Amino acid sequence: MRIPVIYVHGFIGHLRFAELSTGLDPDDVWMPDLLGFGTYGYADPGRMSVAHQAEHLATWIERHVGLDPAIVVGHSAGAAVVMRYAREHPERIAALVSAEGNLAPSDAFLSSRLAPMAPADVVRWLAQTRQSPGSLMTSDACRLNDAALDRLKEWLDHQPAEVIHAAARAALLETLRPAYVSDVAEVMATIPTFLMRGERTPPGLGVTPRVNELAQASFTVPNAGHAMVLENPEGVGWAVAEVVAWVRRRPAR
């Protein structure tokens, strides 16, 4: 039984780290760029809303992966894109995984800081962060090992400041929509959704009681905080492998 796994990144960087395939069949793990990032760096920042990103994701998956039901993993702001995609194409989803995803307005920590900035201020912020990448992790900076710092540097170089600004604004506007919370609840009520948090993330941070209630199950990634995909990508891969195993055991609908 083929079960593709598709990782969807947030508004900075990418998820093309081999360690995220730990415990999975690497031939069925996919890590696409969203509009404005990497391969799609030519995209117009004015067309980078969450709705545009979900449409892009649907087209990319159909072209590169096919229409077999997949496990779709959204990290941080990527979860907002995944939720929109799931609402529009529920038949393509075997399960969802929110890796500390933005499932409520309170989740959008960094995007809420960057989105209101003037463009020149975001350019300065990115230049300063590139000079001191660990500063982006705030209290977790001292815990980043060399491999995680290298991955973080890749993230910061993967897109220009104008794309970070546009993507942060898109994430914030989506999560602030009056219907966003109810849309998330509707998806979670009909599609098995798993939550993933870093061990160092304070319990309950950014996760509403309703989201916890609707979740199929939750996983804790050891030795990691919000940026678990940088800090312990192997741990993320093993958690996703458990979701794959759950889907395989689930009776056919």
N, C-alpha and C positions, 0 to 999 in steps of 0.2 A: 504494500500500500504506500503510494507516494504521498509524502506530506512536505511540501515546500515550506521553508522558513524564510521570512522576509523581514529584515531589520530596517527600520526607518529612523533616521537620525533627527536630531533637534535642529535649532536654528544656527548652530555653529558646528562645523566639521563634517565628519562622515563616520561610517561604522565598518569600514573595510579592514578589519583586523582579523587575521586568521584565527586568533584565540577564541573569537566568538563562535566558531564552529566546533569547539570542544564538545565531545559527546554526540555530535550530530554528523550526518552524512554531508561532507563538504560540497558534494555535487548538487545538493538541494538546499544550499544556503545562499541567499541573495542579499546584497547590500547596495541598493540603488542610491544615486544622488538625487536630491530634490532639485527643483528649478532654482537656478542661480548658483549652484554648488558644483565644483569639479567639472564633470563632463558637460553639465548644462549651465556653465558659467556665462554663456551668452544670453541667458534669459533676461527679459525686461523686468527689473525690480518692481515695476508697477503692476505686474501680473504674477505676484507671488503670494496671493491670499491663500488661506488654508483650502478654500474651495478649488483654486487653481492647482495647488499642490496635490490634492486628492485626485483630481482629474488626470494630472500627469502620472501619478502613481498607478492609477487604473490602467492607463495606456501602456506604461512601462511593463507592468506585470503581465498583461495580456500578450505583449510582444515577446518578452524574454522568458517568462515562467510558464505561461499558459493559464488555464482557468480551473485547474484542480484546486479544491479548497485548501487554503494555506494557513499556517500560523503566522500572524503578523505581529511583530514586536515594535512598539513605539517607545523610544527613549525621550524623556523630557518633553519638549514641544512637539516632537515627532508623534506623540500619542494623540494630539489634537488632529493631525492629518489622518492618522489611522482610524480614529473614531468617525471622521467624515467619510472616509473610504468605506468603512464597515456599514454605515447607514445607507450608502448608495449601492453597495454590492454585497449584501449579507450572504448571498449564495456562494461567494468566493472565499468565505472565512471558515476555517475549521476551529480556530480559537484565536483570541487576542491576548497579548501580554503587554501590560503597561509597566515599563521600567522607570519608576518614579515619573510617570507621565503627567502632563498638565491636564488633569481631569476636572479641575475646578479653577475659578479665577485666582484663588490664593496660591496655586501651584506655580504661577508664572513669575518666579522670583527675578531672574536676571532680565527677562524680556520686559518686565514692568519698569526696570531701571533704565534700560537702553532705549526702549521705544519712544519715550517723550523727548529724548535728547535731540539737539540740532545735529545735522549731518556732520559738521566739522568736529563736534564733540565726540561722535562715534569713531571718526577717523583717529582722533587723538587717543581715545580709549584703547582701540585696537593696537596702535603703535606702542603704547605703554605696556599693554598686556603681552605683546610679543617680546618685549625686552625682559619681562619678568613673568613668564607663563604661570609659575606656581601661585602668583597672587590671585589668579582667577579662582583658585580653590579655597581661598580664605583660610578658615581654621584647619582645613585638611592639607594645606600646602606642605607641611613638614612631613607628611606621610607618603607623599608621592615618590615612588622609586624612579630610577633612571628611565626604565621602559615606559612608565606612565607619563613622565615628562616629555619623552620623545613623541608619544601619541598626542599629547596635548599641543605640542608645537605643530604637528601635522594639522590638527584641527584649526589652529589660528591662521595657518597659511592656505587653507582650503578655499577661502572665499574673501572677497574684498569687504571693506567696511559698509559699503552701501547695501550689500546683500544681507549682512548681519542686521543692519538697521531695518530693512524691509521685512525680513523674516521675523524679527522681534515684534515689530508692529503687527504683523499678520497674526502671530500667536496670541498677542494680547487682545486684539480685536475679536478673535474667535472665542477665547475663553470668557470674555466679558459680554458676549451676546446673551440677552435675557433667557433664551431657550437652550443655552449650551448645557447647563447642568441636567436639564430634563432629557436632552438628546443623548447625553452620556448614559443616563439611567436606562433609557429605552434600549440602547445597544447592549448594555450589560445584562439586561433582563432577557434578551433573546439569543445572545452569542456568549459562549463560555469565555470569561475574561479573568485572567490571572494577574495578580499584582506582584511586583518585585520591588524591594527596597534595599538600600545599602545598610549594612549593620551599624554604621556610624550615624545614620540619619535618625533624628529623634523620632520615636514611635508616634504615629498619627500625624506627622507633619505633612500638610498638604493633602491628606486623605480624609474625606468626609465620612461620617458614620454610614451614610447611604451607600457610598462606593464600597466600603468594607463589607457591608451586608450583601451586596450584589455579587461580590467577587466569588469566583469558583474556588480559588485557593490563593494563598500568598507565599512568597518565597523571600528569604533574607539572604543577601549576597555578603559573605564574610569579607572583612578587611576592606570595606568600601563605603563610600558615602553616595551622594547623588550621582557623581560621575563614575558609577560602577563599571561602565563599559570601557573606561580608561584604566581604572584602578585594579579591577579583577575581571577581565573579560572572560577568562576561563570559567569563573564562577557563574557568570551570566549564561554562558553556553550550557553548563550542566543543568541550570534551572530550566532553560528552554527545552533541553532534552527530556526533562521530566514531563513537560507539557506535551511533547511529541508522544511520549509513552502513554500518557492519559488519553490522548486522542485515539491512539491505536486500540486501546482497551474499550473505548466508548462504543456502545451498541450502535449500529447503523440507524440513521434517522429515516 
